[in-house]
Amino acid sequence: MANMSEKLHYMTAEGKAKLERELNDLKTEKRKEVVERIKIARGFGDLSENSEYDAAKDEQAFVEARIQQLEVMIRNSVIIEDDETTDVVKIGKAVTFKELPDGEEETYQIVGSAESDPFQGKISNDSPMAKGLIGLSVGEEVSVSTPGGDIRVKILKVE
């Protein structure tokens, strides 16, 4: 169970599986590659002027930090269950809204921060837009504070 100081990470089962694959790859493949690069770089002599060694050590630090980050995210993951109520905006749902008075329709799936990818239409539940929409229903209008200023949106569809 998550300890109190660790944040919960909301994600789909698919998103968790993706993180688990990345973690497995880092532990089984990437770690070995980096250790091998360090060994080879050591063979180049003086470590104080060895850029290959420094780069390999930096990469090792990055890999180990990412492994720790992934382990925490997976340990504290909360899988978003899909339920039948489709008219209320919540994590895991796709919401279509339009900026009032005459904006384009936009559709985003609200996901946990681990899966967030705005270019793929997935916004984090921690984002200002998601926070403004969660809990509302189709037909409702709300003013959302975004980094670009306040915008008024109307929820058109939740699926």
C-alpha positions in Angstrom: 0.0 0.0 0.0 1.2 3.6 -0.7 2.7 5.3 2.2 1.2 8.7 3.1 4.0 10.8 1.6 3.7 9.1 -1.8 1.2 10.3 -4.4 -1.3 7.9 -6.0 -0.9 7.4 -9.7 -4.2 6.9 -11.6 -3.8 4.9 -14.8 -5.6 2.5 -17.1 -4.6 -1.2 -16.9 -3.0 -0.6 -20.4 -1.0 2.3 -19.0 0.2 0.2 -16.0 1.2 -2.6 -18.4 3.3 -0.1 -20.5 5.1 1.1 -17.4 5.8 -2.5 -16.3 7.2 -3.3 -19.7 9.5 -0.2 -19.5 10.6 -1.2 -16.0 11.4 -4.7 -17.1 13.4 -3.5 -20.1 15.4 -1.1 -17.9 16.2 -3.8 -15.4 17.0 -6.6 -17.8 18.5 -4.9 -20.8 19.4 -1.3 -20.3 21.2 -1.9 -16.9 23.4 -4.5 -18.5 24.2 -2.3 -21.5 25.2 0.6 -19.3 27.4 -1.5 -17.0 29.1 -2.9 -20.2 29.7 0.7 -21.5 31.2 1.6 -18.1 33.5 -1.4 -18.3 34.6 -0.5 -21.8 35.1 3.1 -20.9 37.3 2.2 -17.9 39.6 0.5 -20.4 40.3 3.8 -22.0 42.6 4.8 -19.2 42.5 7.9 -17.0 39.0 8.3 -15.7 39.4 12.1 -14.9 39.6 12.9 -18.7 37.3 10.1 -19.9 34.1 11.5 -21.5 32.8 8.1 -22.4 33.1 7.0 -18.8 31.4 10.2 -17.6 28.6 9.8 -20.2 28.1 6.1 -19.2 28.0 7.0 -15.5 25.4 9.8 -16.2 23.3 7.3 -18.2 23.6 4.8 -15.3 22.3 7.4 -12.9 19.4 8.3 -15.2 18.5 4.6 -15.7 18.5 3.9 -11.9 16.5 7.1 -11.2 13.9 6.0 -13.8 13.7 2.5 -12.4 13.0 4.0 -8.9 10.4 6.4 -10.4 8.6 3.5 -12.2 8.6 1.3 -9.2 7.0 4.0 -7.1 4.4 4.7 -9.8 3.5 1.1 -10.2 3.4 0.4 -6.5 1.1 3.4 -6.0 -1.0 2.8 -9.1 -4.7 3.0 -8.9 -6.4 1.3 -11.9 -9.2 3.3 -13.4 -12.2 1.0 -13.6 -14.6 1.5 -16.5 -18.1 1.7 -15.3 -21.4 2.2 -17.2 -22.2 5.7 -16.1 -21.1 7.7 -19.1 -22.5 11.2 -18.6 -20.2 12.3 -15.7 -16.6 13.4 -16.4 -14.0 11.4 -14.5 -10.6 9.8 -14.8 -10.6 7.3 -17.7 -13.4 8.9 -19.6 -13.1 10.8 -22.9 -14.8 14.2 -22.8 -15.9 16.3 -25.7 -16.4 20.0 -25.0 -16.4 23.3 -26.9 -15.1 26.6 -25.9 -17.9 29.2 -25.7 -19.2 31.1 -27.4 -18.0 29.6 -30.7 -14.9 27.4 -30.3 -14.1 24.2 -32.0 -15.1 20.9 -30.4 -12.2 19.2 -28.6 -12.0 15.7 -27.2 -9.6 14.5 -24.6 -9.3 11.4 -22.4 -8.6 12.2 -18.8 -5.8 10.0 -17.5 -3.4 9.8 -14.6 -0.2 11.9 -15.0 1.8 8.8 -15.8 -0.1 8.4 -19.1 -0.6 12.1 -19.9 0.2 12.9 -23.6 -1.7 15.9 -24.8 -0.6 15.3 -28.4 -2.3 11.9 -28.2 -5.5 13.5 -26.8 -4.7 12.4 -23.2 -4.6 15.0 -20.5 -3.6 14.6 -16.9 -6.2 14.5 -14.1 -3.9 17.1 -12.5 -4.2 19.6 -15.4 -6.3 22.7 -14.9 -8.7 21.6 -17.7 -9.3 18.2 -16.2 -9.7 19.6 -12.7 -12.3 22.0 -14.0 -14.3 19.3 -15.8 -14.2 16.3 -13.4 -17.5 15.7 -11.7 -19.6 17.6 -14.3 -22.1 16.1 -16.7 -23.1 16.5 -20.3 -24.7 19.9 -21.0 -23.0 21.7 -18.1 -21.0 24.8 -18.7 -18.0 25.8 -16.6 -15.3 28.5 -16.5 -11.8 26.9 -16.3 -8.6 28.7 -15.4 -5.8 27.7 -17.8 -2.3 29.1 -18.1 -3.6 31.0 -21.1 -6.4 32.6 -19.1 -10.0 31.7 -18.1 -12.1 30.0 -20.7 -15.7 29.0 -20.6 -16.6 25.5 -21.9 -19.7 23.4 -22.4 -19.5 19.6 -22.1 -21.0 18.0 -25.1 -20.2 14.3 -24.7 -18.7 11.9 -22.2 -17.7 8.3 -23.2 
